[in-house]
Amino acid sequence: MNKVNLVEKEVRDFTNEELAAFRKWFAEFDTRMWDVQLERDIASGKLDFLADEALSSLKTGKCKDI
């Protein structure tokens, strides 16, 4: 049995209170991991094309004021 299967089995056995606490923890954990990945992608230049695209759109008048 792999780790995911073990976790699934444990989660199925949670009480409602445990499940609520797990959901809260996992949402916070997932958000932190997303932030870490985004920071890595920015630092590596992986997302530079998005900034370039936005600046190009701004320079050519394709952007709208919001």
mmCIF file of the N, C-alpha and C atoms, coordinates in Angstrom:
data_MODEL
# 
_entry.id   MODEL 
# 
loop_
_atom_site.group_PDB 
_atom_site.id 
_atom_site.type_symbol 
_atom_site.label_atom_id 
_atom_site.label_alt_id 
_atom_site.label_comp_id 
_atom_site.label_asym_id 
_atom_site.label_entity_id 
_atom_site.label_seq_id 
_atom_site.pdbx_PDB_ins_code 
_atom_site.Cartn_x 
_atom_site.Cartn_y 
_atom_site.Cartn_z 
_atom_site.occupancy 
_atom_site.B_iso_or_equiv 
_atom_site.pdbx_formal_charge 
_atom_site.auth_seq_id 
_atom_site.auth_comp_id 
_atom_site.auth_asym_id 
_atom_site.auth_atom_id 
_atom_site.pdbx_PDB_model_num 
ATOM 1   N N  . MET A 1 1  ? 0.853   -1.183 0.000   1.00 0.00 ? 1  MET A N  1 
ATOM 2   C CA . MET A 1 1  ? 0.000   0.000  0.000   1.00 0.00 ? 1  MET A CA 1 
ATOM 3   C C  . MET A 1 1  ? 0.898   1.246  0.000   1.00 0.00 ? 1  MET A C  1 
ATOM 4   N N  . ASN A 1 2  ? 0.614   2.204  -0.901  1.00 0.00 ? 2  ASN A N  1 
ATOM 5   C CA . ASN A 1 2  ? 1.439   3.407  -0.964  1.00 0.00 ? 2  ASN A CA 1 
ATOM 6   C C  . ASN A 1 2  ? 0.950   4.459  0.036   1.00 0.00 ? 2  ASN A C  1 
ATOM 7   N N  . LYS A 1 3  ? 1.696   5.540  0.152   1.00 0.00 ? 3  LYS A N  1 
ATOM 8   C CA . LYS A 1 3  ? 1.378   6.581  1.138   1.00 0.00 ? 3  LYS A CA 1 
ATOM 9   C C  . LYS A 1 3  ? 0.005   7.192  0.911   1.00 0.00 ? 3  LYS A C  1 
ATOM 10  N N  . VAL A 1 4  ? -0.335  7.441  -0.352  1.00 0.00 ? 4  VAL A N  1 
ATOM 11  C CA . VAL A 1 4  ? -1.634  8.056  -0.651  1.00 0.00 ? 4  VAL A CA 1 
ATOM 12  C C  . VAL A 1 4  ? -2.768  7.142  -0.175  1.00 0.00 ? 4  VAL A C  1 
ATOM 13  N N  . ASN A 1 5  ? -2.644  5.856  -0.440  1.00 0.00 ? 5  ASN A N  1 
ATOM 14  C CA . ASN A 1 5  ? -3.668  4.923  0.013   1.00 0.00 ? 5  ASN A CA 1 
ATOM 15  C C  . ASN A 1 5  ? -3.782  4.905  1.533   1.00 0.00 ? 5  ASN A C  1 
ATOM 16  N N  . LEU A 1 6  ? -2.649  4.990  2.212   1.00 0.00 ? 6  LEU A N  1 
ATOM 17  C CA . LEU A 1 6  ? -2.668  5.021  3.668   1.00 0.00 ? 6  LEU A CA 1 
ATOM 18  C C  . LEU A 1 6  ? -3.367  6.275  4.187   1.00 0.00 ? 6  LEU A C  1 
ATOM 19  N N  . VAL A 1 7  ? -3.068  7.402  3.580   1.00 0.00 ? 7  VAL A N  1 
ATOM 20  C CA . VAL A 1 7  ? -3.699  8.653  3.995   1.00 0.00 ? 7  VAL A CA 1 
ATOM 21  C C  . VAL A 1 7  ? -5.196  8.601  3.710   1.00 0.00 ? 7  VAL A C  1 
ATOM 22  N N  . GLU A 1 8  ? -5.582  8.090  2.546   1.00 0.00 ? 8  GLU A N  1 
ATOM 23  C CA . GLU A 1 8  ? -7.004  7.972  2.212   1.00 0.00 ? 8  GLU A CA 1 
ATOM 24  C C  . GLU A 1 8  ? -7.744  7.146  3.256   1.00 0.00 ? 8  GLU A C  1 
ATOM 25  N N  . LYS A 1 9  ? -7.124  6.040  3.656   1.00 0.00 ? 9  LYS A N  1 
ATOM 26  C CA . LYS A 1 9  ? -7.754  5.173  4.660   1.00 0.00 ? 9  LYS A CA 1 
ATOM 27  C C  . LYS A 1 9  ? -7.926  5.922  5.968   1.00 0.00 ? 9  LYS A C  1 
ATOM 28  N N  . GLU A 1 10 ? -6.912  6.650  6.385   1.00 0.00 ? 10 GLU A N  1 
ATOM 29  C CA . GLU A 1 10 ? -6.995  7.412  7.635   1.00 0.00 ? 10 GLU A CA 1 
ATOM 30  C C  . GLU A 1 10 ? -8.072  8.491  7.544   1.00 0.00 ? 10 GLU A C  1 
ATOM 31  N N  . VAL A 1 11 ? -8.110  9.217  6.441   1.00 0.00 ? 11 VAL A N  1 
ATOM 32  C CA . VAL A 1 11 ? -9.070  10.307 6.297   1.00 0.00 ? 11 VAL A CA 1 
ATOM 33  C C  . VAL A 1 11 ? -10.497 9.775  6.337   1.00 0.00 ? 11 VAL A C  1 
ATOM 34  N N  . ARG A 1 12 ? -10.721 8.637  5.737   1.00 0.00 ? 12 ARG A N  1 
ATOM 35  C CA . ARG A 1 12 ? -12.067 8.040  5.762   1.00 0.00 ? 12 ARG A CA 1 
ATOM 36  C C  . ARG A 1 12 ? -12.555 7.776  7.188   1.00 0.00 ? 12 ARG A C  1 
ATOM 37  N N  . ASP A 1 13 ? -11.622 7.535  8.088   1.00 0.00 ? 13 ASP A N  1 
ATOM 38  C CA . ASP A 1 13 ? -11.979 7.206  9.471   1.00 0.00 ? 13 ASP A CA 1 
ATOM 39  C C  . ASP A 1 13 ? -12.069 8.430  10.381  1.00 0.00 ? 13 ASP A C  1 
ATOM 40  N N  . PHE A 1 14 ? -11.807 9.627  9.849   1.00 0.00 ? 14 PHE A N  1 
ATOM 41  C CA . PHE A 1 14 ? -11.873 10.843 10.666  1.00 0.00 ? 14 PHE A CA 1 
ATOM 42  C C  . PHE A 1 14 ? -13.289 11.101 11.160  1.00 0.00 ? 14 PHE A C  1 
ATOM 43  N N  . THR A 1 15 ? -13.361 11.694 12.350  1.00 0.00 ? 15 THR A N  1 
ATOM 44  C CA . THR A 1 15 ? -14.649 12.219 12.823  1.00 0.00 ? 15 THR A CA 1 
ATOM 45  C C  . THR A 1 15 ? -14.914 13.514 12.054  1.00 0.00 ? 15 THR A C  1 
ATOM 46  N N  . ASN A 1 16 ? -16.104 14.060 12.175  1.00 0.00 ? 16 ASN A N  1 
ATOM 47  C CA . ASN A 1 16 ? -16.411 15.322 11.509  1.00 0.00 ? 16 ASN A CA 1 
ATOM 48  C C  . ASN A 1 16 ? -15.459 16.422 11.965  1.00 0.00 ? 16 ASN A C  1 
ATOM 49  N N  . GLU A 1 17 ? -15.151 16.454 13.254  1.00 0.00 ? 17 GLU A N  1 
ATOM 50  C CA . GLU A 1 17 ? -14.247 17.474 13.794  1.00 0.00 ? 17 GLU A CA 1 
ATOM 51  C C  . GLU A 1 17 ? -12.828 17.291 13.249  1.00 0.00 ? 17 GLU A C  1 
ATOM 52  N N  . GLU A 1 18 ? -12.366 16.059 13.190  1.00 0.00 ? 18 GLU A N  1 
ATOM 53  C CA . GLU A 1 18 ? -11.036 15.782 12.650  1.00 0.00 ? 18 GLU A CA 1 
ATOM 54  C C  . GLU A 1 18 ? -10.969 16.145 11.169  1.00 0.00 ? 18 GLU A C  1 
ATOM 55  N N  . LEU A 1 19 ? -12.029 15.848 10.449  1.00 0.00 ? 19 LEU A N  1 
ATOM 56  C CA . LEU A 1 19 ? -12.066 16.163 9.023   1.00 0.00 ? 19 LEU A CA 1 
ATOM 57  C C  . LEU A 1 19 ? -12.030 17.676 8.809   1.00 0.00 ? 19 LEU A C  1 
ATOM 58  N N  . ALA A 1 20 ? -12.755 18.426 9.615   1.00 0.00 ? 20 ALA A N  1 
ATOM 59  C CA . ALA A 1 20 ? -12.740 19.884 9.504   1.00 0.00 ? 20 ALA A CA 1 
ATOM 60  C C  . ALA A 1 20 ? -11.340 20.426 9.796   1.00 0.00 ? 20 ALA A C  1 
ATOM 61  N N  . ALA A 1 21 ? -10.688 19.896 10.812  1.00 0.00 ? 21 ALA A N  1 
ATOM 62  C CA . ALA A 1 21 ? -9.334  20.334 11.160  1.00 0.00 ? 21 ALA A CA 1 
ATOM 63  C C  . ALA A 1 21 ? -8.356  19.970 10.043  1.00 0.00 ? 21 ALA A C  1 
ATOM 64  N N  . PHE A 1 22 ? -8.524  18.787 9.466   1.00 0.00 ? 22 PHE A N  1 
ATOM 65  C CA . PHE A 1 22 ? -7.651  18.364 8.365   1.00 0.00 ? 22 PHE A CA 1 
ATOM 66  C C  . PHE A 1 22 ? -7.842  19.254 7.142   1.00 0.00 ? 22 PHE A C  1 
ATOM 67  N N  . ARG A 1 23 ? -9.088  19.558 6.808   1.00 0.00 ? 23 ARG A N  1 
ATOM 68  C CA . ARG A 1 23 ? -9.359  20.448 5.672   1.00 0.00 ? 23 ARG A CA 1 
ATOM 69  C C  . ARG A 1 23 ? -8.675  21.795 5.861   1.00 0.00 ? 23 ARG A C  1 
ATOM 70  N N  . LYS A 1 24 ? -8.791  22.354 7.064   1.00 0.00 ? 24 LYS A N  1 
ATOM 71  C CA . LYS A 1 24 ? -8.185  23.648 7.358   1.00 0.00 ? 24 LYS A CA 1 
ATOM 72  C C  . LYS A 1 24 ? -6.662  23.550 7.209   1.00 0.00 ? 24 LYS A C  1 
ATOM 73  N N  . TRP A 1 25 ? -6.079  22.521 7.822   1.00 0.00 ? 25 TRP A N  1 
ATOM 74  C CA . TRP A 1 25 ? -4.624  22.345 7.736   1.00 0.00 ? 25 TRP A CA 1 
ATOM 75  C C  . TRP A 1 25 ? -4.191  22.180 6.282   1.00 0.00 ? 25 TRP A C  1 
ATOM 76  N N  . PHE A 1 26 ? -4.898  21.336 5.527   1.00 0.00 ? 26 PHE A N  1 
ATOM 77  C CA . PHE A 1 26 ? -4.482  21.062 4.158   1.00 0.00 ? 26 PHE A CA 1 
ATOM 78  C C  . PHE A 1 26 ? -4.609  22.297 3.278   1.00 0.00 ? 26 PHE A C  1 
ATOM 79  N N  . ALA A 1 27 ? -5.654  23.076 3.451   1.00 0.00 ? 27 ALA A N  1 
ATOM 80  C CA . ALA A 1 27 ? -5.814  24.301 2.661   1.00 0.00 ? 27 ALA A CA 1 
ATOM 81  C C  . ALA A 1 27 ? -4.647  25.245 2.927   1.00 0.00 ? 27 ALA A C  1 
ATOM 82  N N  . GLU A 1 28 ? -4.260  25.396 4.194   1.00 0.00 ? 28 GLU A N  1 
ATOM 83  C CA . GLU A 1 28 ? -3.119  26.251 4.536   1.00 0.00 ? 28 GLU A CA 1 
ATOM 84  C C  . GLU A 1 28 ? -1.817  25.685 3.978   1.00 0.00 ? 28 GLU A C  1 
ATOM 85  N N  . PHE A 1 29 ? -1.633  24.396 4.092   1.00 0.00 ? 29 PHE A N  1 
ATOM 86  C CA . PHE A 1 29 ? -0.439  23.723 3.567   1.00 0.00 ? 29 PHE A CA 1 
ATOM 87  C C  . PHE A 1 29 ? -0.355  23.886 2.051   1.00 0.00 ? 29 PHE A C  1 
ATOM 88  N N  . ASP A 1 30 ? -1.460  23.655 1.375   1.00 0.00 ? 30 ASP A N  1 
ATOM 89  C CA . ASP A 1 30 ? -1.494  23.739 -0.076  1.00 0.00 ? 30 ASP A CA 1 
ATOM 90  C C  . ASP A 1 30 ? -1.188  25.163 -0.547  1.00 0.00 ? 30 ASP A C  1 
ATOM 91  N N  . THR A 1 31 ? -1.722  26.136 0.164   1.00 0.00 ? 31 THR A N  1 
ATOM 92  C CA . THR A 1 31 ? -1.455  27.536 -0.165  1.00 0.00 ? 31 THR A CA 1 
ATOM 93  C C  . THR A 1 31 ? 0.029   27.858 -0.010  1.00 0.00 ? 31 THR A C  1 
ATOM 94  N N  . ARG A 1 32 ? 0.635   27.389 1.086   1.00 0.00 ? 32 ARG A N  1 
ATOM 95  C CA . ARG A 1 32 ? 2.076   27.623 1.297   1.00 0.00 ? 32 ARG A CA 1 
ATOM 96  C C  . ARG A 1 32 ? 2.900   26.979 0.195   1.00 0.00 ? 32 ARG A C  1 
ATOM 97  N N  . MET A 1 33 ? 2.553   25.763 -0.180  1.00 0.00 ? 33 MET A N  1 
ATOM 98  C CA . MET A 1 33 ? 3.307   25.066 -1.230  1.00 0.00 ? 33 MET A CA 1 
ATOM 99  C C  . MET A 1 33 ? 3.162   25.785 -2.568  1.00 0.00 ? 33 MET A C  1 
ATOM 100 N N  . TRP A 1 34 ? 1.963   26.290 -2.859  1.00 0.00 ? 34 TRP A N  1 
ATOM 101 C CA . TRP A 1 34 ? 1.721   27.046 -4.093  1.00 0.00 ? 34 TRP A CA 1 
ATOM 102 C C  . TRP A 1 34 ? 2.596   28.295 -4.098  1.00 0.00 ? 34 TRP A C  1 
ATOM 103 N N  . ASP A 1 35 ? 2.642   29.000 -2.955  1.00 0.00 ? 35 ASP A N  1 
ATOM 104 C CA . ASP A 1 35 ? 3.458   30.210 -2.850  1.00 0.00 ? 35 ASP A CA 1 
ATOM 105 C C  . ASP A 1 35 ? 4.938   29.910 -3.061  1.00 0.00 ? 35 ASP A C  1 
ATOM 106 N N  . VAL A 1 36 ? 5.416   28.827 -2.468  1.00 0.00 ? 36 VAL A N  1 
ATOM 107 C CA . VAL A 1 36 ? 6.819   28.443 -2.625  1.00 0.00 ? 36 VAL A CA 1 
ATOM 108 C C  . VAL A 1 36 ? 7.125   28.150 -4.093  1.00 0.00 ? 36 VAL A C  1 
ATOM 109 N N  . GLN A 1 37 ? 6.256   27.408 -4.757  1.00 0.00 ? 37 GLN A N  1 
ATOM 110 C CA . GLN A 1 37 ? 6.467   27.081 -6.174  1.00 0.00 ? 37 GLN A CA 1 
ATOM 111 C C  . GLN A 1 37 ? 6.442   28.335 -7.033  1.00 0.00 ? 37 GLN A C  1 
ATOM 112 N N  . LEU A 1 38 ? 5.496   29.231 -6.757  1.00 0.00 ? 38 LEU A N  1 
ATOM 113 C CA . LEU A 1 38 ? 5.397   30.470 -7.518  1.00 0.00 ? 38 LEU A CA 1 
ATOM 114 C C  . LEU A 1 38 ? 6.667   31.303 -7.347  1.00 0.00 ? 38 LEU A C  1 
ATOM 115 N N  . GLU A 1 39 ? 7.161   31.406 -6.113  1.00 0.00 ? 39 GLU A N  1 
ATOM 116 C CA . GLU A 1 39 ? 8.397   32.154 -5.861  1.00 0.00 ? 39 GLU A CA 1 
ATOM 117 C C  . GLU A 1 39 ? 9.572   31.539 -6.617  1.00 0.00 ? 39 GLU A C  1 
ATOM 118 N N  . ARG A 1 40 ? 9.644   30.210 -6.643  1.00 0.00 ? 40 ARG A N  1 
ATOM 119 C CA . ARG A 1 40 ? 10.719  29.531 -7.396  1.00 0.00 ? 40 ARG A CA 1 
ATOM 120 C C  . ARG A 1 40 ? 10.613  29.834 -8.883  1.00 0.00 ? 40 ARG A C  1 
ATOM 121 N N  . ASP A 1 41 ? 9.400   29.771 -9.413  1.00 0.00 ? 41 ASP A N  1 
ATOM 122 C CA . ASP A 1 41 ? 9.192   30.024 -10.833 1.00 0.00 ? 41 ASP A CA 1 
ATOM 123 C C  . ASP A 1 41 ? 9.552   31.466 -11.193 1.00 0.00 ? 41 ASP A C  1 
ATOM 124 N N  . ILE A 1 42 ? 9.194   32.404 -10.322 1.00 0.00 ? 42 ILE A N  1 
ATOM 125 C CA . ILE A 1 42 ? 9.534   33.807 -10.567 1.00 0.00 ? 42 ILE A CA 1 
ATOM 126 C C  . ILE A 1 42 ? 11.042  34.003 -10.529 1.00 0.00 ? 42 ILE A C  1 
ATOM 127 N N  . ALA A 1 43 ? 11.695  33.458 -9.500  1.00 0.00 ? 43 ALA A N  1 
ATOM 128 C CA . ALA A 1 43 ? 13.141  33.621 -9.344  1.00 0.00 ? 43 ALA A CA 1 
ATOM 129 C C  . ALA A 1 43 ? 13.918  32.999 -10.501 1.00 0.00 ? 43 ALA A C  1 
ATOM 130 N N  . SER A 1 44 ? 13.400  31.922 -11.052 1.00 0.00 ? 44 SER A N  1 
ATOM 131 C CA . SER A 1 44 ? 14.098  31.234 -12.145 1.00 0.00 ? 44 SER A CA 1 
ATOM 132 C C  . SER A 1 44 ? 13.863  31.894 -13.500 1.00 0.00 ? 44 SER A C  1 
ATOM 133 N N  . GLY A 1 45 ? 12.922  32.852 -13.548 1.00 0.00 ? 45 GLY A N  1 
ATOM 134 C CA . GLY A 1 45 ? 12.605  33.503 -14.812 1.00 0.00 ? 45 GLY A CA 1 
ATOM 135 C C  . GLY A 1 45 ? 11.567  32.762 -15.633 1.00 0.00 ? 45 GLY A C  1 
ATOM 136 N N  . LYS A 1 46 ? 11.034  31.702 -15.071 1.00 0.00 ? 46 LYS A N  1 
ATOM 137 C CA . LYS A 1 46 ? 10.080  30.868 -15.797 1.00 0.00 ? 46 LYS A CA 1 
ATOM 138 C C  . LYS A 1 46 ? 8.814   31.637 -16.206 1.00 0.00 ? 46 LYS A C  1 
ATOM 139 N N  . LEU A 1 47 ? 8.491   32.692 -15.457 1.00 0.00 ? 47 LEU A N  1 
ATOM 140 C CA . LEU A 1 47 ? 7.269   33.440 -15.724 1.00 0.00 ? 47 LEU A CA 1 
ATOM 141 C C  . LEU A 1 47 ? 7.526   34.790 -16.378 1.00 0.00 ? 47 LEU A C  1 
ATOM 142 N N  . ASP A 1 48 ? 8.766   35.048 -16.765 1.00 0.00 ? 48 ASP A N  1 
ATOM 143 C CA . ASP A 1 48 ? 9.107   36.330 -17.386 1.00 0.00 ? 48 ASP A CA 1 
ATOM 144 C C  . ASP A 1 48 ? 8.273   36.614 -18.631 1.00 0.00 ? 48 ASP A C  1 
ATOM 145 N N  . PHE A 1 49 ? 7.930   35.574 -19.355 1.00 0.00 ? 49 PHE A N  1 
ATOM 146 C CA . PHE A 1 49 ? 7.151   35.770 -20.581 1.00 0.00 ? 49 PHE A CA 1 
ATOM 147 C C  . PHE A 1 49 ? 5.803   36.426 -20.287 1.00 0.00 ? 49 PHE A C  1 
ATOM 148 N N  . LEU A 1 50 ? 5.248   36.183 -19.099 1.00 0.00 ? 50 LEU A N  1 
ATOM 149 C CA . LEU A 1 50 ? 3.971   36.799 -18.749 1.00 0.00 ? 50 LEU A CA 1 
ATOM 150 C C  . LEU A 1 50 ? 4.123   38.308 -18.553 1.00 0.00 ? 50 LEU A C  1 
ATOM 151 N N  . ALA A 1 51 ? 5.196   38.716 -17.881 1.00 0.00 ? 51 ALA A N  1 
ATOM 152 C CA . ALA A 1 51 ? 5.456   40.143 -17.695 1.00 0.00 ? 51 ALA A CA 1 
ATOM 153 C C  . ALA A 1 51 ? 5.728   40.796 -19.044 1.00 0.00 ? 51 ALA A C  1 
ATOM 154 N N  . ASP A 1 52 ? 6.500   40.128 -19.878 1.00 0.00 ? 52 ASP A N  1 
ATOM 155 C CA . ASP A 1 52 ? 6.797   40.669 -21.211 1.00 0.00 ? 52 ASP A CA 1 
ATOM 156 C C  . ASP A 1 52 ? 5.517   40.850 -22.023 1.00 0.00 ? 52 ASP A C  1 
ATOM 157 N N  . GLU A 1 53 ? 4.649   39.882 -21.946 1.00 0.00 ? 53 GLU A N  1 
ATOM 158 C CA . GLU A 1 53 ? 3.373   39.932 -22.666 1.00 0.00 ? 53 GLU A CA 1 
ATOM 159 C C  . GLU A 1 53 ? 2.515   41.092 -22.155 1.00 0.00 ? 53 GLU A C  1 
ATOM 160 N N  . ALA A 1 54 ? 2.462   41.269 -20.847 1.00 0.00 ? 54 ALA A N  1 
ATOM 161 C CA . ALA A 1 54 ? 1.665   42.350 -20.264 1.00 0.00 ? 54 ALA A CA 1 
ATOM 162 C C  . ALA A 1 54 ? 2.227   43.715 -20.648 1.00 0.00 ? 54 ALA A C  1 
ATOM 163 N N  . LEU A 1 55 ? 3.541   43.853 -20.583 1.00 0.00 ? 55 LEU A N  1 
ATOM 164 C CA . LEU A 1 55 ? 4.161   45.127 -20.951 1.00 0.00 ? 55 LEU A CA 1 
ATOM 165 C C  . LEU A 1 55 ? 3.955   45.439 -22.433 1.00 0.00 ? 55 LEU A C  1 
ATOM 166 N N  . SER A 1 56 ? 4.028   44.435 -23.261 1.00 0.00 ? 56 SER A N  1 
ATOM 167 C CA . SER A 1 56 ? 3.798   44.608 -24.688 1.00 0.00 ? 56 SER A CA 1 
ATOM 168 C C  . SER A 1 56 ? 2.362   45.069 -24.942 1.00 0.00 ? 56 SER A C  1 
ATOM 169 N N  . SER A 1 57 ? 1.416   44.449 -24.267 1.00 0.00 ? 57 SER A N  1 
ATOM 170 C CA . SER A 1 57 ? 0.011   44.842 -24.413 1.00 0.00 ? 57 SER A CA 1 
ATOM 171 C C  . SER A 1 57 ? -0.204  46.271 -23.950 1.00 0.00 ? 57 SER A C  1 
ATOM 172 N N  . LEU A 1 58 ? 0.463   46.651 -22.874 1.00 0.00 ? 58 LEU A N  1 
ATOM 173 C CA . LEU A 1 58 ? 0.347   48.019 -22.373 1.00 0.00 ? 58 LEU A CA 1 
ATOM 174 C C  . LEU A 1 58 ? 0.901   49.017 -23.389 1.00 0.00 ? 58 LEU A C  1 
ATOM 175 N N  . LYS A 1 59 ? 2.066   48.705 -23.949 1.00 0.00 ? 59 LYS A N  1 
ATOM 176 C CA . LYS A 1 59 ? 2.712   49.615 -24.898 1.00 0.00 ? 59 LYS A CA 1 
ATOM 177 C C  . LYS A 1 59 ? 1.912   49.760 -26.192 1.00 0.00 ? 59 LYS A C  1 
ATOM 178 N N  . THR A 1 60 ? 1.204   48.727 -26.592 1.00 0.00 ? 60 THR A N  1 
ATOM 179 C CA . THR A 1 60 ? 0.452   48.782 -27.844 1.00 0.00 ? 60 THR A CA 1 
ATOM 180 C C  . THR A 1 60 ? -1.001  49.218 -27.636 1.00 0.00 ? 60 THR A C  1 
ATOM 181 N N  . GLY A 1 61 ? -1.334  49.610 -26.410 1.00 0.00 ? 61 GLY A N  1 
ATOM 182 C CA . GLY A 1 61 ? -2.677  50.105 -26.123 1.00 0.00 ? 61 GLY A CA 1 
ATOM 183 C C  . GLY A 1 61 ? -3.750  49.051 -26.022 1.00 0.00 ? 61 GLY A C  1 
ATOM 184 N N  . LYS A 1 62 ? -3.358  47.818 -25.801 1.00 0.00 ? 62 LYS A N  1 
ATOM 185 C CA . LYS A 1 62 ? -4.360  46.745 -25.715 1.00 0.00 ? 62 LYS A CA 1 
ATOM 186 C C  . LYS A 1 62 ? -4.935  46.576 -24.304 1.00 0.00 ? 62 LYS A C  1 
ATOM 187 N N  . CYS A 1 63 ? -4.444  47.370 -23.357 1.00 0.00 ? 63 CYS A N  1 
ATOM 188 C CA . CYS A 1 63 ? -4.930  47.280 -21.980 1.00 0.00 ? 63 CYS A CA 1 
ATOM 189 C C  . CYS A 1 63 ? -6.040  48.297 -21.736 1.00 0.00 ? 63 CYS A C  1 
ATOM 190 N N  . LYS A 1 64 ? -6.917  47.972 -20.834 1.00 0.00 ? 64 LYS A N  1 
ATOM 191 C CA . LYS A 1 64 ? -8.003  48.865 -20.465 1.00 0.00 ? 64 LYS A CA 1 
ATOM 192 C C  . LYS A 1 64 ? -7.831  49.254 -19.008 1.00 0.00 ? 64 LYS A C  1 
ATOM 193 N N  . ASP A 1 65 ? -8.178  50.488 -18.674 1.00 0.00 ? 65 ASP A N  1 
ATOM 194 C CA . ASP A 1 65 ? -8.191  50.926 -17.292 1.00 0.00 ? 65 ASP A CA 1 
ATOM 195 C C  . ASP A 1 65 ? -9.317  50.188 -16.560 1.00 0.00 ? 65 ASP A C  1 
ATOM 196 N N  . ILE A 1 66 ? -9.037  49.832 -15.333 1.00 0.00 ? 66 ILE A N  1 
ATOM 197 C CA . ILE A 1 66 ? -10.093 49.193 -14.534 1.00 0.00 ? 66 ILE A CA 1 
ATOM 198 C C  . ILE A 1 66 ? -10.403 50.027 -13.319 1.00 0.00 ? 66 ILE A C  1 
# 
